[in-house]
């Protein structure tokens, strides 16, 4: 299947979310197209081909893949929150140790 048989792409918008993009033209290094889900569809925009996360044959397939990926992303939310809490705790211990060291040195 050629790349143009898959004219629908997902483009990274932010962590955990991708926008559906329709590729109208492409070269070896770039793609040009538009975002069909945006309220105002402006003139075509161009990106490096590296900006494409994945390509699909239909808009429905791209949207379904995006929704499935969001569900996969959400499966990891609790682990990320736990890691963030552990990081904050470790940073607090580091800060407390640093302050204690400074204060201990002042008392010598």
Secondary structure, DSSP 8 states (H G I E B T S, - for coil): --GGG--EEEEEEETTEEEEEEEEEE-SSEEEEE-TTSSS--S-EEEEGGGEEEEESSHHHHHHHHHHHHHHHHTTHHHHHHHHHHHHHHHHHHHHHHHHHHHHHHT-
